[in-house]
């Protein structure tokens, strides 16, 4: 009897282990469904074949020529672009300055109801260059707890706040090392809200009317709710293979709530290179940022003699990179639906040099 009991227990344990293996997330690998330019496919495959990968879209602009390399994707596959959205917000700021609606020195408190909070004195230029002194995220205890639980335990979007809550977060924030470079998603969220207030609209409409529509970026969008995601919207994955919840475009949309496609990002990058994008003055480096320089959101880095203007992005299930060599009239965009880094190898595709 005891022998049979032990055998049954062992069998049950083996079944549990087998079931766990069967339902555990599988670490993804780079898709072998390839389409696009053969030479770019070869170069991209060599750079991105290792590590947890899945879908990958690569765009290379060289003067008048554009090449695409798609792994399990195509030109119309949508990706969360993460903080590359900040570059779009930065263009809106530069454009609003050119229109005379705001200035670099406009205090945030002139546009948003912040009372006597420290953030009220921060200027729009400080927000756009991460020199405002605002923290990366809200430091209110309830926000710290909710975002930690959302990311680490539930795999959810940590930025599900409305505009009223965003204002409360800004009012409660202390400033630290104002004038020095400290990356702030909170800062870019309130910058987008301030620009919307200054122009009498909301952020999604402002982005659509002043940037996306003029550039023909019809497939770039801001899903405010899960219902706004189209059928077949691309799913993101963690490095361990777990499907990530989508990050939606609520109050933090100006900092990272945009979804786009390789085709639309090609339009965006080309307009940045030829200067037809509204607000391209945002790209100009104005302030030191460690070893780099920063303009409005855009970083500029010397890569072995090549001046690269860039911004990356990351969400719960996606990583992205947009890199420009403006002098050489070249650009590279890499869009991925896993959280494995893509930045350094995107710069290598752009310049032929390691970064």
Long-range contacts (C-beta under 8 A, 24 or more apart in sequence): 24-241, 25-237, 25-238, 25-240, 25-241, 25-242, 25-243, 26-241, 27-52, 27-239, 27-240, 27-241, 28-52, 28-53, 28-54, 28-237, 28-241, 28-338, 29-53, 29-54, 30-54, 30-56, 30-71, 30-72, 31-55, 31-56, 31-71, 31-72, 31-73, 32-71, 32-72, 33-71, 33-72, 34-69, 34-70, 34-71, 35-68, 35-70, 35-74, 36-67, 36-68, 36-69, 36-70, 37-67, 37-68, 37-69, 39-67, 40-67, 40-68, 40-69, 41-69, 43-69, 43-349, 44-69, 44-71, 44-349, 45-71, 47-345, 47-348, 47-349, 48-334, 48-336, 48-342, 48-345, 51-239, 51-340, 52-237, 52-239, 52-240, 52-241, 52-338, 52-339, 52-340, 53-336, 53-338, 53-340, 54-237, 54-336, 54-337, 54-338, 55-79, 55-234, 55-336, 55-337, 56-334, 56-335, 56-336, 56-337, 56-342, 57-261, 57-262, 57-333, 57-334, 57-335, 57-336, 58-262, 58-332, 58-333, 58-334, 58-335, 58-349, 59-262, 59-265, 59-266, 59-269, 59-331, 59-332, 59-333, 59-334, 60-330, 60-331, 60-332, 60-349, 60-350, 61-266, 61-269, 61-270, 61-273, 61-329, 61-330, 61-331, 61-332, 62-329, 62-330, 63-329, 63-330, 66-266, 66-270, 68-262, 68-266, 70-262, 73-234, 73-262, 73-335, 74-262, 75-261, 75-262, 75-263, 75-266, 76-219, 76-261, 76-262, 76-263, 77-234, 77-261, 77-262, 77-335, 78-219, 78-221, 78-230, 78-233, 78-234, 78-259, 78-260, 78-261, 79-234, 79-259, 79-260, 79-261, 79-318, 79-320, 79-335, 79-336, 79-337, 80-236, 80-246, 80-247, 80-256, 80-258, 80-259, 80-313, 80-315, 80-317, 80-318, 80-320, 81-256, 81-258, 81-259, 81-260, 81-265, 81-313, 81-318, 81-320, 81-335, 82-247, 82-256, 82-312, 82-313, 82-314, 82-315, 82-318, 82-319, 82-320, 83-185, 83-255, 83-256, 83-311, 83-312, 83-313, 83-314, 84-258, 84-311, 84-312, 84-313, 84-320, 84-322, 85-253, 85-254, 85-255, 85-256, 85-257, 85-258, 85-313, 86-188, 86-254, 86-255, 86-256, 86-297, 86-311, 87-282, 87-297, 87-298, 87-311, 87-322, 88-207, 88-211, 88-254, 88-258, 89-128, 89-188, 89-191, 89-192, 89-195, 89-207, 89-254, 89-255, 89-297, 90-128, 90-279, 90-282, 90-295, 90-296, 90-297, 90-298, 91-211, 91-277, 91-278, 91-279, 91-280, 91-282, 91-296, 92-192, 92-195, 92-206, 92-207, 92-210, 92-211, 92-278, 92-279, 93-124, 93-128, 93-191, 93-195, 93-279, 93-282, 93-296, 94-278, 94-279, 94-280, 94-281, 94-282, 94-296, 95-210, 95-211, 95-278, 95-279, 96-195, 96-198, 96-199, 96-279, 97-281, 98-279, 98-281, 101-198, 101-199, 102-194, 102-195, 102-198, 106-198, 108-170, 108-190, 108-194, 111-194, 111-197, 111-198, 112-167, 112-170, 112-190, 112-193, 112-194, 112-197, 113-167, 114-167, 114-170, 114-171, 115-171, 117-170, 117-171, 117-172, 117-173, 118-173, 118-174, 118-175, 119-170, 119-171, 119-173, 119-175, 119-190, 122-175, 122-178, 122-187, 124-191, 124-194, 124-195, 125-296, 126-178, 126-179, 126-187, 127-184, 127-187, 127-188, 127-190, 127-191, 127-194, 128-188, 128-191, 128-282, 128-295, 128-296, 128-297, 129-181, 129-286, 129-287, 129-289, 129-294, 129-295, 129-296, 129-297, 130-181, 130-182, 130-183, 130-184, 130-187, 130-289, 130-294, 131-178, 131-179, 131-180, 131-181, 131-182, 131-287, 132-175, 132-178, 132-184, 132-187, 133-175, 133-176, 133-177, 133-178, 133-179, 133-180, 133-182, 134-170, 134-173, 134-175, 134-182, 134-184, 134-186, 134-187, 134-190, 135-173, 135-174, 135-176, 135-182, 135-184, 135-186, 136-182, 136-183, 136-184, 136-185, 136-186, 137-185, 137-186, 138-169, 138-172, 138-173, 138-186, 139-172, 139-173, 139-174, 140-168, 140-169, 140-172, 143-169, 151-316, 154-245, 155-238, 155-242, 155-243, 155-244, 155-245, 155-316, 156-245, 156-316, 157-245, 157-246, 157-247, 157-248, 157-316, 158-316, 159-185, 159-247, 159-248, 159-250, 159-251, 159-252, 159-255, 159-256, 159-257, 160-248, 160-250, 161-250, 161-251, 161-252, 162-250, 162-251, 163-193, 163-251, 165-251, 166-190, 166-193, 166-251, 166-252, 167-193, 181-287, 181-288, 181-289, 181-290, 181-294, 185-252, 185-255, 185-256, 186-255, 188-254, 188-255, 188-297, 189-251, 189-252, 189-253, 189-254, 189-255, 191-254, 192-253, 192-254, 192-255, 193-251, 193-254, 195-254, 203-253, 203-254, 204-249, 204-253, 207-258, 210-278, 211-277, 211-278, 211-279, 214-278, 215-267, 215-268, 215-271, 215-276, 215-277, 216-267, 217-260, 217-264, 217-267, 217-268, 218-264, 219-260, 219-261, 219-263, 219-264, 220-258, 220-259, 220-260, 220-261, 220-264, 220-268, 221-258, 221-259, 221-260, 222-249, 222-253, 222-257, 222-258, 222-259, 223-248, 223-249, 223-257, 223-259, 224-248, 224-249, 224-250, 224-253, 233-259, 234-337, 235-317, 235-337, 236-315, 236-316, 236-317, 236-318, 236-337, 236-338, 236-339, 237-317, 237-337, 237-338, 237-339, 238-316, 238-317, 238-338, 238-339, 239-338, 239-339, 239-340, 243-317, 244-315, 244-316, 244-317, 244-318, 244-339, 245-316, 245-317, 246-317, 247-315, 247-316, 256-313, 256-315, 260-335, 262-333, 262-335, 265-322, 265-333, 265-335, 266-333, 268-322, 269-322, 269-324, 269-331, 269-333, 270-331, 272-324, 272-331, 273-324, 273-326, 273-329, 273-330, 273-331, 283-309, 283-324, 283-326, 285-309, 301-355, 303-347, 303-351, 303-353, 303-355, 304-351, 304-353, 306-350, 306-351, 306-353, 308-347, 308-350, 308-351, 308-355, 310-343, 310-347, 312-342, 312-343, 314-339, 319-343, 321-346, 321-347, 323-347, 323-350, 324-350, 325-350, 325-351
